[in-house]
Amino acid sequence: MTNPVLYSFRRCPYAIRARLAIRYSGTRVELREVALRNKPPSLLRASAKATVPVLLQNNGKVIDESLDIMLWALGQHDPADWLRAESAGHNARNNARNLIATCDGPFKQALDRYKYADRHPQHPATWYRAQAESYVRRLEWQLQQNQYLFGSKPGYADMAILPFIRQFAMVDRDWFDSSAYTATGRWLDQLLATPLFAAVMQKYSPWEEGTIGVAF
Ligand SMILES: N[C@@H](CCC(=O)N[C@@H](CS)C(=O)NCC(=O)O)C(=O)O
């Protein structure tokens, strides 16, 4: 039997969150590393959105949203109960979903402008950073109460948000390290130092149409 196929891009934060959940769940997939400037025709056929990550299931079904790929993987196997906040009732679930939605929405938009401030000359980078910081402050507050966003162990929201905070911190690491976001910095460093994170950041050369991708 062949494995499901994952179209992925190493540095894409959406693809990173999908790979984190897939690897953690122990689900085997065939990984096809995509060059975003030269997307393979089979990816474009599978999903008109033309974004990564995209998961192609054995039954032919396509999942082309990273959060849905995470939920699919966790539905296969969730050994440390990453979905515990999801199953802890309405409030916890809504809080987690809201935190993730704000990450993917306003935070991601401010993050991109902060990262590529030269393309948005209306304001200096620090202006965009200040916009992104309203979200980081929210995380900081939660991470001062608990080691992870929703308790003493990492879960779905931590892993969904981690790749984006990593980018935020990396834009100006010295500034981030000397900022007041100490609990967020500790959370970030802890998660980045895990074997799981290292495993999903392995480098692969771009997949070529008609060949078999790497076993992931
Ligand atoms: N909502 C999508 C967003 C995925 C997304 O925007 N991925 C970026 C890469 S990080 C992409 O593929 N962009 C298309 C392009 O650059 O051509 C998801 O969560 O999967």
The ligand as a Gaussian input file, in Angstrom:
#p B3LYP/6-31G(d) Opt

LIG

0 1
 N       -4.280000      28.686000       4.675000
 C       -3.212000      27.913000       4.092000
 C       -2.040000      28.821000       3.794000
 C       -0.863000      28.116000       3.158000
 C        0.125000      29.097000       2.527000
 O       -0.176000      30.269000       2.334000
 N        1.338000      28.615000       2.179000
 C        2.270000      29.445000       1.456000
 C        3.721000      29.101000       1.743000
 S        4.203000      29.462000       3.409000
 C        2.107000      29.195000      -0.034000
 O        2.016000      28.067000      -0.473000
 N        2.042000      30.283000      -0.823000
 C        1.871000      30.169000      -2.244000
 C        3.037000      30.686000      -2.993000
 O        3.970000      31.193000      -2.370000
 O        3.045000      30.549000      -4.214000
 C       -2.862000      26.782000       5.044000
 O       -3.045000      26.961000       6.257000
 O       -2.457000      25.703000       4.594000

